[in-house]
Amino acid sequence: MNQYDFAQRAAVVTGGAQGIGYAVAERGVRSVRRPRHVLSVT
């Protein structure tokens, strides 16, 4: 898998409740030193 440097970057992931969106959101949170906001609306 490609490795990206997310330092000094922001990302908005929609559809992160399950499936691919969830995997992308989880990977993004693990890729940064301090995640800013994680919001879940059901």
mmCIF entry with sequence, helices, sheets and N, C-alpha, C, O atoms, coordinates in Angstrom:
data_MODEL
# 
_entry.id   MODEL 
# 
_entity.id                         1 
_entity.type                       polymer 
_entity.pdbx_number_of_molecules   1 
# 
_entity_poly.entity_id                      1 
_entity_poly.type                           'polypeptide(L)' 
_entity_poly.nstd_linkage                   no 
_entity_poly.nstd_monomer                   no 
_entity_poly.pdbx_seq_one_letter_code       MNQYDFAQRAAVVTGGAQGIGYAVAERGVRSVRRPRHVLSVT 
_entity_poly.pdbx_seq_one_letter_code_can   MNQYDFAQRAAVVTGGAQGIGYAVAERGVRSVRRPRHVLSVT 
_entity_poly.pdbx_strand_id                 A 
# 
loop_
_entity_poly_seq.entity_id 
_entity_poly_seq.num 
_entity_poly_seq.mon_id 
_entity_poly_seq.hetero 
1 1  MET n 
1 2  ASN n 
1 3  GLN n 
1 4  TYR n 
1 5  ASP n 
1 6  PHE n 
1 7  ALA n 
1 8  GLN n 
1 9  ARG n 
1 10 ALA n 
1 11 ALA n 
1 12 VAL n 
1 13 VAL n 
1 14 THR n 
1 15 GLY n 
1 16 GLY n 
1 17 ALA n 
1 18 GLN n 
1 19 GLY n 
1 20 ILE n 
1 21 GLY n 
1 22 TYR n 
1 23 ALA n 
1 24 VAL n 
1 25 ALA n 
1 26 GLU n 
1 27 ARG n 
1 28 GLY n 
1 29 VAL n 
1 30 ARG n 
1 31 SER n 
1 32 VAL n 
1 33 ARG n 
1 34 ARG n 
1 35 PRO n 
1 36 ARG n 
1 37 HIS n 
1 38 VAL n 
1 39 LEU n 
1 40 SER n 
1 41 VAL n 
1 42 THR n 
# 
_struct_asym.id          A 
_struct_asym.entity_id   1 
# 
_struct_conf.conf_type_id            HELX_P 
_struct_conf.id                      HELX_P1 
_struct_conf.pdbx_PDB_helix_id       AA1 
_struct_conf.beg_label_comp_id       GLY 
_struct_conf.beg_label_asym_id       A 
_struct_conf.beg_label_seq_id        19 
_struct_conf.pdbx_beg_PDB_ins_code   ? 
_struct_conf.end_label_comp_id       SER 
_struct_conf.end_label_asym_id       A 
_struct_conf.end_label_seq_id        31 
_struct_conf.pdbx_end_PDB_ins_code   ? 
_struct_conf.beg_auth_comp_id        GLY 
_struct_conf.beg_auth_asym_id        A 
_struct_conf.beg_auth_seq_id         19 
_struct_conf.end_auth_comp_id        SER 
_struct_conf.end_auth_asym_id        A 
_struct_conf.end_auth_seq_id         31 
_struct_conf.pdbx_PDB_helix_class    1 
_struct_conf.details                 ? 
_struct_conf.pdbx_PDB_helix_length   13 
# 
_struct_conf_type.id          HELX_P 
_struct_conf_type.criteria    ? 
_struct_conf_type.reference   ? 
# 
loop_
_atom_site.group_PDB 
_atom_site.id 
_atom_site.type_symbol 
_atom_site.label_atom_id 
_atom_site.label_alt_id 
_atom_site.label_comp_id 
_atom_site.label_asym_id 
_atom_site.label_entity_id 
_atom_site.label_seq_id 
_atom_site.pdbx_PDB_ins_code 
_atom_site.Cartn_x 
_atom_site.Cartn_y 
_atom_site.Cartn_z 
_atom_site.occupancy 
_atom_site.B_iso_or_equiv 
_atom_site.pdbx_formal_charge 
_atom_site.auth_seq_id 
_atom_site.auth_comp_id 
_atom_site.auth_asym_id 
_atom_site.auth_atom_id 
_atom_site.pdbx_PDB_model_num 
ATOM 1   N N  . MET A 1 1  ? 0.841   -1.170 0.000  1.00 0.00 ? 1  MET A N  1 
ATOM 2   C CA . MET A 1 1  ? 0.000   0.000  0.000  1.00 0.00 ? 1  MET A CA 1 
ATOM 3   C C  . MET A 1 1  ? 0.891   1.241  0.000  1.00 0.00 ? 1  MET A C  1 
ATOM 4   O O  . MET A 1 1  ? 1.944   1.245  0.638  1.00 0.00 ? 1  MET A O  1 
ATOM 5   N N  . ASN A 1 2  ? 0.487   2.272  -0.696 1.00 0.00 ? 2  ASN A N  1 
ATOM 6   C CA . ASN A 1 2  ? 1.233   3.520  -0.735 1.00 0.00 ? 2  ASN A CA 1 
ATOM 7   C C  . ASN A 1 2  ? 1.173   4.209  0.616  1.00 0.00 ? 2  ASN A C  1 
ATOM 8   O O  . ASN A 1 2  ? 0.157   4.158  1.308  1.00 0.00 ? 2  ASN A O  1 
ATOM 9   N N  . GLN A 1 3  ? 2.264   4.848  0.980  1.00 0.00 ? 3  GLN A N  1 
ATOM 10  C CA . GLN A 1 3  ? 2.313   5.613  2.220  1.00 0.00 ? 3  GLN A CA 1 
ATOM 11  C C  . GLN A 1 3  ? 2.269   7.093  1.868  1.00 0.00 ? 3  GLN A C  1 
ATOM 12  O O  . GLN A 1 3  ? 3.012   7.554  1.001  1.00 0.00 ? 3  GLN A O  1 
ATOM 13  N N  . TYR A 1 4  ? 1.407   7.826  2.535  1.00 0.00 ? 4  TYR A N  1 
ATOM 14  C CA . TYR A 1 4  ? 1.272   9.251  2.296  1.00 0.00 ? 4  TYR A CA 1 
ATOM 15  C C  . TYR A 1 4  ? 1.626   10.006 3.560  1.00 0.00 ? 4  TYR A C  1 
ATOM 16  O O  . TYR A 1 4  ? 1.401   9.520  4.668  1.00 0.00 ? 4  TYR A O  1 
ATOM 17  N N  . ASP A 1 5  ? 2.178   11.190 3.390  1.00 0.00 ? 5  ASP A N  1 
ATOM 18  C CA . ASP A 1 5  ? 2.497   12.057 4.517  1.00 0.00 ? 5  ASP A CA 1 
ATOM 19  C C  . ASP A 1 5  ? 1.349   13.046 4.685  1.00 0.00 ? 5  ASP A C  1 
ATOM 20  O O  . ASP A 1 5  ? 1.151   13.924 3.845  1.00 0.00 ? 5  ASP A O  1 
ATOM 21  N N  . PHE A 1 6  ? 0.600   12.903 5.765  1.00 0.00 ? 6  PHE A N  1 
ATOM 22  C CA . PHE A 1 6  ? -0.552  13.768 5.998  1.00 0.00 ? 6  PHE A CA 1 
ATOM 23  C C  . PHE A 1 6  ? -0.232  14.931 6.929  1.00 0.00 ? 6  PHE A C  1 
ATOM 24  O O  . PHE A 1 6  ? -1.143  15.608 7.405  1.00 0.00 ? 6  PHE A O  1 
ATOM 25  N N  . ALA A 1 7  ? 1.041   15.172 7.193  1.00 0.00 ? 7  ALA A N  1 
ATOM 26  C CA . ALA A 1 7  ? 1.418   16.317 8.012  1.00 0.00 ? 7  ALA A CA 1 
ATOM 27  C C  . ALA A 1 7  ? 0.979   17.591 7.302  1.00 0.00 ? 7  ALA A C  1 
ATOM 28  O O  . ALA A 1 7  ? 1.134   17.720 6.087  1.00 0.00 ? 7  ALA A O  1 
ATOM 29  N N  . GLN A 1 8  ? 0.442   18.511 8.052  1.00 0.00 ? 8  GLN A N  1 
ATOM 30  C CA . GLN A 1 8  ? -0.024  19.796 7.517  1.00 0.00 ? 8  GLN A CA 1 
ATOM 31  C C  . GLN A 1 8  ? -1.158  19.631 6.513  1.00 0.00 ? 8  GLN A C  1 
ATOM 32  O O  . GLN A 1 8  ? -1.318  20.470 5.626  1.00 0.00 ? 8  GLN A O  1 
ATOM 33  N N  . ARG A 1 9  ? -1.938  18.581 6.633  1.00 0.00 ? 9  ARG A N  1 
ATOM 34  C CA . ARG A 1 9  ? -3.054  18.329 5.719  1.00 0.00 ? 9  ARG A CA 1 
ATOM 35  C C  . ARG A 1 9  ? -4.342  18.175 6.508  1.00 0.00 ? 9  ARG A C  1 
ATOM 36  O O  . ARG A 1 9  ? -4.324  17.876 7.702  1.00 0.00 ? 9  ARG A O  1 
ATOM 37  N N  . ALA A 1 10 ? -5.443  18.381 5.836  1.00 0.00 ? 10 ALA A N  1 
ATOM 38  C CA . ALA A 1 10 ? -6.762  18.152 6.427  1.00 0.00 ? 10 ALA A CA 1 
ATOM 39  C C  . ALA A 1 10 ? -7.543  17.246 5.496  1.00 0.00 ? 10 ALA A C  1 
ATOM 40  O O  . ALA A 1 10 ? -7.354  17.272 4.279  1.00 0.00 ? 10 ALA A O  1 
ATOM 41  N N  . ALA A 1 11 ? -8.413  16.452 6.073  1.00 0.00 ? 11 ALA A N  1 
ATOM 42  C CA . ALA A 1 11 ? -9.233  15.552 5.263  1.00 0.00 ? 11 ALA A CA 1 
ATOM 43  C C  . ALA A 1 11 ? -10.639 15.492 5.831  1.00 0.00 ? 11 ALA A C  1 
ATOM 44  O O  . ALA A 1 11 ? -10.835 15.535 7.045  1.00 0.00 ? 11 ALA A O  1 
ATOM 45  N N  . VAL A 1 12 ? -11.603 15.393 4.950  1.00 0.00 ? 12 VAL A N  1 
ATOM 46  C CA . VAL A 1 12 ? -12.995 15.170 5.328  1.00 0.00 ? 12 VAL A CA 1 
ATOM 47  C C  . VAL A 1 12 ? -13.405 13.861 4.682  1.00 0.00 ? 12 VAL A C  1 
ATOM 48  O O  . VAL A 1 12 ? -13.332 13.713 3.462  1.00 0.00 ? 12 VAL A O  1 
ATOM 49  N N  . VAL A 1 13 ? -13.836 12.912 5.498  1.00 0.00 ? 13 VAL A N  1 
ATOM 50  C CA . VAL A 1 13 ? -14.263 11.612 4.990  1.00 0.00 ? 13 VAL A CA 1 
ATOM 51  C C  . VAL A 1 13 ? -15.744 11.477 5.271  1.00 0.00 ? 13 VAL A C  1 
ATOM 52  O O  . VAL A 1 13 ? -16.167 11.503 6.427  1.00 0.00 ? 13 VAL A O  1 
ATOM 53  N N  . THR A 1 14 ? -16.540 11.332 4.214  1.00 0.00 ? 14 THR A N  1 
ATOM 54  C CA . THR A 1 14 ? -17.967 11.099 4.387  1.00 0.00 ? 14 THR A CA 1 
ATOM 55  C C  . THR A 1 14 ? -18.240 9.621  4.175  1.00 0.00 ? 14 THR A C  1 
ATOM 56  O O  . THR A 1 14 ? -17.488 8.933  3.485  1.00 0.00 ? 14 THR A O  1 
ATOM 57  N N  . GLY A 1 15 ? -19.306 9.146  4.764  1.00 0.00 ? 15 GLY A N  1 
ATOM 58  C CA . GLY A 1 15 ? -19.636 7.731  4.628  1.00 0.00 ? 15 GLY A CA 1 
ATOM 59  C C  . GLY A 1 15 ? -18.701 6.845  5.416  1.00 0.00 ? 15 GLY A C  1 
ATOM 60  O O  . GLY A 1 15 ? -18.429 5.711  5.022  1.00 0.00 ? 15 GLY A O  1 
ATOM 61  N N  . GLY A 1 16 ? -18.203 7.365  6.545  1.00 0.00 ? 16 GLY A N  1 
ATOM 62  C CA . GLY A 1 16 ? -17.239 6.613  7.329  1.00 0.00 ? 16 GLY A CA 1 
ATOM 63  C C  . GLY A 1 16 ? -17.841 5.706  8.384  1.00 0.00 ? 16 GLY A C  1 
ATOM 64  O O  . GLY A 1 16 ? -17.138 5.280  9.300  1.00 0.00 ? 16 GLY A O  1 
ATOM 65  N N  . ALA A 1 17 ? -19.124 5.400  8.276  1.00 0.00 ? 17 ALA A N  1 
ATOM 66  C CA . ALA A 1 17 ? -19.769 4.557  9.283  1.00 0.00 ? 17 ALA A CA 1 
ATOM 67  C C  . ALA A 1 17 ? -19.438 3.084  9.101  1.00 0.00 ? 17 ALA A C  1 
ATOM 68  O O  . ALA A 1 17 ? -19.412 2.320  10.065 1.00 0.00 ? 17 ALA A O  1 
ATOM 69  N N  . GLN A 1 18 ? -19.187 2.694  7.861  1.00 0.00 ? 18 GLN A N  1 
ATOM 70  C CA . GLN A 1 18 ? -18.899 1.284  7.601  1.00 0.00 ? 18 GLN A CA 1 
ATOM 71  C C  . GLN A 1 18 ? -18.181 1.137  6.270  1.00 0.00 ? 18 GLN A C  1 
ATOM 72  O O  . GLN A 1 18 ? -18.103 2.083  5.487  1.00 0.00 ? 18 GLN A O  1 
ATOM 73  N N  . GLY A 1 19 ? -17.673 -0.024 6.029  1.00 0.00 ? 19 GLY A N  1 
ATOM 74  C CA . GLY A 1 19 ? -17.065 -0.352 4.738  1.00 0.00 ? 19 GLY A CA 1 
ATOM 75  C C  . GLY A 1 19 ? -15.808 0.430  4.426  1.00 0.00 ? 19 GLY A C  1 
ATOM 76  O O  . GLY A 1 19 ? -14.975 0.675  5.299  1.00 0.00 ? 19 GLY A O  1 
ATOM 77  N N  . ILE A 1 20 ? -15.681 0.821  3.153  1.00 0.00 ? 20 ILE A N  1 
ATOM 78  C CA . ILE A 1 20 ? -14.480 1.508  2.682  1.00 0.00 ? 20 ILE A CA 1 
ATOM 79  C C  . ILE A 1 20 ? -14.309 2.859  3.368  1.00 0.00 ? 20 ILE A C  1 
ATOM 80  O O  . ILE A 1 20 ? -13.196 3.227  3.744  1.00 0.00 ? 20 ILE A O  1 
ATOM 81  N N  . GLY A 1 21 ? -15.401 3.595  3.533  1.00 0.00 ? 21 GLY A N  1 
ATOM 82  C CA . GLY A 1 21 ? -15.321 4.895  4.209  1.00 0.00 ? 21 GLY A CA 1 
ATOM 83  C C  . GLY A 1 21 ? -14.781 4.777  5.618  1.00 0.00 ? 21 GLY A C  1 
ATOM 84  O O  . GLY A 1 21 ? -13.986 5.608  6.057  1.00 0.00 ? 21 GLY A O  1 
ATOM 85  N N  . TYR A 1 22 ? -15.210 3.744  6.330  1.00 0.00 ? 22 TYR A N  1 
ATOM 86  C CA . TYR A 1 22 ? -14.722 3.499  7.690  1.00 0.00 ? 22 TYR A CA 1 
ATOM 87  C C  . TYR A 1 22 ? -13.226 3.207  7.679  1.00 0.00 ? 22 TYR A C  1 
ATOM 88  O O  . TYR A 1 22 ? -12.475 3.740  8.496  1.00 0.00 ? 22 TYR A O  1 
ATOM 89  N N  . ALA A 1 23 ? -12.803 2.363  6.754  1.00 0.00 ? 23 ALA A N  1 
ATOM 90  C CA . ALA A 1 23 ? -11.385 2.009  6.663  1.00 0.00 ? 23 ALA A CA 1 
ATOM 91  C C  . ALA A 1 23 ? -10.532 3.236  6.338  1.00 0.00 ? 23 ALA A C  1 
ATOM 92  O O  . ALA A 1 23 ? -9.451  3.409  6.899  1.00 0.00 ? 23 ALA A O  1 
ATOM 93  N N  . VAL A 1 24 ? -11.017 4.078  5.439  1.00 0.00 ? 24 VAL A N  1 
ATOM 94  C CA . VAL A 1 24 ? -10.278 5.294  5.079  1.00 0.00 ? 24 VAL A CA 1 
ATOM 95  C C  . VAL A 1 24 ? -10.191 6.231  6.281  1.00 0.00 ? 24 VAL A C  1 
ATOM 96  O O  . VAL A 1 24 ? -9.125  6.779  6.563  1.00 0.00 ? 24 VAL A O  1 
ATOM 97  N N  . ALA A 1 25 ? -11.303 6.416  6.988  1.00 0.00 ? 25 ALA A N  1 
ATOM 98  C CA . ALA A 1 25 ? -11.308 7.301  8.155  1.00 0.00 ? 25 ALA A CA 1 
ATOM 99  C C  . ALA A 1 25 ? -10.387 6.774  9.249  1.00 0.00 ? 25 ALA A C  1 
ATOM 100 O O  . ALA A 1 25 ? -9.626  7.539  9.841  1.00 0.00 ? 25 ALA A O  1 
ATOM 101 N N  . GLU A 1 26 ? -10.449 5.490  9.515  1.00 0.00 ? 26 GLU A N  1 
ATOM 102 C CA . GLU A 1 26 ? -9.603  4.898  10.555 1.00 0.00 ? 26 GLU A CA 1 
ATOM 103 C C  . GLU A 1 26 ? -8.126  5.015  10.190 1.00 0.00 ? 26 GLU A C  1 
ATOM 104 O O  . GLU A 1 26 ? -7.298  5.329  11.045 1.00 0.00 ? 26 GLU A O  1 
ATOM 105 N N  . ARG A 1 27 ? -7.805  4.772  8.959  1.00 0.00 ? 27 ARG A N  1 
ATOM 106 C CA . ARG A 1 27 ? -6.415  4.886  8.496  1.00 0.00 ? 27 ARG A CA 1 
ATOM 107 C C  . ARG A 1 27 ? -5.930  6.332  8.622  1.00 0.00 ? 27 ARG A C  1 
ATOM 108 O O  . ARG A 1 27 ? -4.792  6.583  9.020  1.00 0.00 ? 27 ARG A O  1 
ATOM 109 N N  . GLY A 1 28 ? -6.796  7.266  8.283  1.00 0.00 ? 28 GLY A N  1 
ATOM 110 C CA . GLY A 1 28 ? -6.434  8.678  8.395  1.00 0.00 ? 28 GLY A CA 1 
ATOM 111 C C  . GLY A 1 28 ? -6.145  9.085  9.823  1.00 0.00 ? 28 GLY A C  1 
ATOM 112 O O  . GLY A 1 28 ? -5.194  9.821  10.083 1.00 0.00 ? 28 GLY A O  1 
ATOM 113 N N  . VAL A 1 29 ? -6.965  8.609  10.757 1.00 0.00 ? 29 VAL A N  1 
ATOM 114 C CA . VAL A 1 29 ? -6.750  8.935  12.166 1.00 0.00 ? 29 VAL A CA 1 
ATOM 115 C C  . VAL A 1 29 ? -5.431  8.357  12.649 1.00 0.00 ? 29 VAL A C  1 
ATOM 116 O O  . VAL A 1 29 ? -4.723  8.999  13.425 1.00 0.00 ? 29 VAL A O  1 
ATOM 117 N N  . ARG A 1 30 ? -5.091  7.158  12.203 1.00 0.00 ? 30 ARG A N  1 
ATOM 118 C CA . ARG A 1 30 ? -3.833  6.533  12.623 1.00 0.00 ? 30 ARG A CA 1 
ATOM 119 C C  . ARG A 1 30 ? -2.618  7.156  11.941 1.00 0.00 ? 30 ARG A C  1 
ATOM 120 O O  . ARG A 1 30 ? -1.492  6.976  12.407 1.00 0.00 ? 30 ARG A O  1 
ATOM 121 N N  . SER A 1 31 ? -2.828  7.880  10.852 1.00 0.00 ? 31 SER A N  1 
ATOM 122 C CA . SER A 1 31 ? -1.710  8.434  10.083 1.00 0.00 ? 31 SER A CA 1 
ATOM 123 C C  . SER A 1 31 ? -1.217  9.779  10.602 1.00 0.00 ? 31 SER A C  1 
ATOM 124 O O  . SER A 1 31 ? -0.137  10.227 10.219 1.00 0.00 ? 31 SER A O  1 
ATOM 125 N N  . VAL A 1 32 ? -1.983  10.419 11.455 1.00 0.00 ? 32 VAL A N  1 
ATOM 126 C CA . VAL A 1 32 ? -1.591  11.735 11.960 1.00 0.00 ? 32 VAL A CA 1 
ATOM 127 C C  . VAL A 1 32 ? -1.210  11.625 13.428 1.00 0.00 ? 32 VAL A C  1 
ATOM 128 O O  . VAL A 1 32 ? -1.630  10.704 14.128 1.00 0.00 ? 32 VAL A O  1 
ATOM 129 N N  . ARG A 1 33 ? -0.424  12.562 13.870 1.00 0.00 ? 33 ARG A N  1 
ATOM 130 C CA . ARG A 1 33 ? 0.015   12.531 15.269 1.00 0.00 ? 33 ARG A CA 1 
ATOM 131 C C  . ARG A 1 33 ? -1.125  12.852 16.217 1.00 0.00 ? 33 ARG A C  1 
ATOM 132 O O  . ARG A 1 33 ? -1.308  12.177 17.230 1.00 0.00 ? 33 ARG A O  1 
ATOM 133 N N  . ARG A 1 34 ? -1.894  13.886 15.889 1.00 0.00 ? 34 ARG A N  1 
ATOM 134 C CA . ARG A 1 34 ? -3.003  14.302 16.749 1.00 0.00 ? 34 ARG A CA 1 
ATOM 135 C C  . ARG A 1 34 ? -4.236  14.544 15.889 1.00 0.00 ? 34 ARG A C  1 
ATOM 136 O O  . ARG A 1 34 ? -4.346  15.597 15.262 1.00 0.00 ? 34 ARG A O  1 
ATOM 137 N N  . PRO A 1 35 ? -5.164  13.597 15.845 1.00 0.00 ? 35 PRO A N  1 
ATOM 138 C CA . PRO A 1 35 ? -6.385  13.846 15.073 1.00 0.00 ? 35 PRO A CA 1 
ATOM 139 C C  . PRO A 1 35 ? -7.153  15.008 15.681 1.00 0.00 ? 35 PRO A C  1 
ATOM 140 O O  . PRO A 1 35 ? -7.216  15.136 16.904 1.00 0.00 ? 35 PRO A O  1 
ATOM 141 N N  . ARG A 1 36 ? -7.728  15.842 14.857 1.00 0.00 ? 36 ARG A N  1 
ATOM 142 C CA . ARG A 1 36 ? -8.437  17.032 15.329 1.00 0.00 ? 36 ARG A CA 1 
ATOM 143 C C  . ARG A 1 36 ? -9.866  16.720 15.753 1.00 0.00 ? 36 ARG A C  1 
ATOM 144 O O  . ARG A 1 36 ? -10.250 16.961 16.897 1.00 0.00 ? 36 ARG A O  1 
ATOM 145 N N  . HIS A 1 37 ? -10.639 16.190 14.835 1.00 0.00 ? 37 HIS A N  1 
ATOM 146 C CA . HIS A 1 37 ? -12.050 15.948 15.125 1.00 0.00 ? 37 HIS A CA 1 
ATOM 147 C C  . HIS A 1 37 ? -12.481 14.630 14.504 1.00 0.00 ? 37 HIS A C  1 
ATOM 148 O O  . HIS A 1 37 ? -12.152 14.323 13.359 1.00 0.00 ? 37 HIS A O  1 
ATOM 149 N N  . VAL A 1 38 ? -13.210 13.876 15.274 1.00 0.00 ? 38 VAL A N  1 
ATOM 150 C CA . VAL A 1 38 ? -13.853 12.679 14.753 1.00 0.00 ? 38 VAL A CA 1 
ATOM 151 C C  . VAL A 1 38 ? -15.316 12.806 15.127 1.00 0.00 ? 38 VAL A C  1 
ATOM 152 O O  . VAL A 1 38 ? -15.651 12.851 16.310 1.00 0.00 ? 38 VAL A O  1 
ATOM 153 N N  . LEU A 1 39 ? -16.192 12.864 14.132 1.00 0.00 ? 39 LEU A N  1 
ATOM 154 C CA . LEU A 1 39 ? -17.617 13.091 14.352 1.00 0.00 ? 39 LEU A CA 1 
ATOM 155 C C  . LEU A 1 39 ? -18.407 11.932 13.794 1.00 0.00 ? 39 LEU A C  1 
ATOM 156 O O  . LEU A 1 39 ? -18.179 11.487 12.670 1.00 0.00 ? 39 LEU A O  1 
ATOM 157 N N  . SER A 1 40 ? -19.330 11.452 14.584 1.00 0.00 ? 40 SER A N  1 
ATOM 158 C CA . SER A 1 40 ? -20.218 10.385 14.136 1.00 0.00 ? 40 SER A CA 1 
ATOM 159 C C  . SER A 1 40 ? -21.649 10.833 14.353 1.00 0.00 ? 40 SER A C  1 
ATOM 160 O O  . SER A 1 40 ? -22.050 11.130 15.478 1.00 0.00 ? 40 SER A O  1 
ATOM 161 N N  . VAL A 1 41 ? -22.413 10.883 13.284 1.00 0.00 ? 41 VAL A N  1 
ATOM 162 C CA . VAL A 1 41 ? -23.823 11.250 13.368 1.00 0.00 ? 41 VAL A CA 1 
ATOM 163 C C  . VAL A 1 41 ? -24.629 10.085 12.835 1.00 0.00 ? 41 VAL A C  1 
ATOM 164 O O  . VAL A 1 41 ? -24.457 9.674  11.688 1.00 0.00 ? 41 VAL A O  1 
ATOM 165 N N  . THR A 1 42 ? -25.502 9.556  13.660 1.00 0.00 ? 42 THR A N  1 
ATOM 166 C CA . THR A 1 42 ? -26.328 8.429  13.214 1.00 0.00 ? 42 THR A CA 1 
ATOM 167 C C  . THR A 1 42 ? -27.784 8.797  13.205 1.00 0.00 ? 42 THR A C  1 
ATOM 168 O O  . THR A 1 42 ? -28.627 7.971  12.856 1.00 0.00 ? 42 THR A O  1 
# 
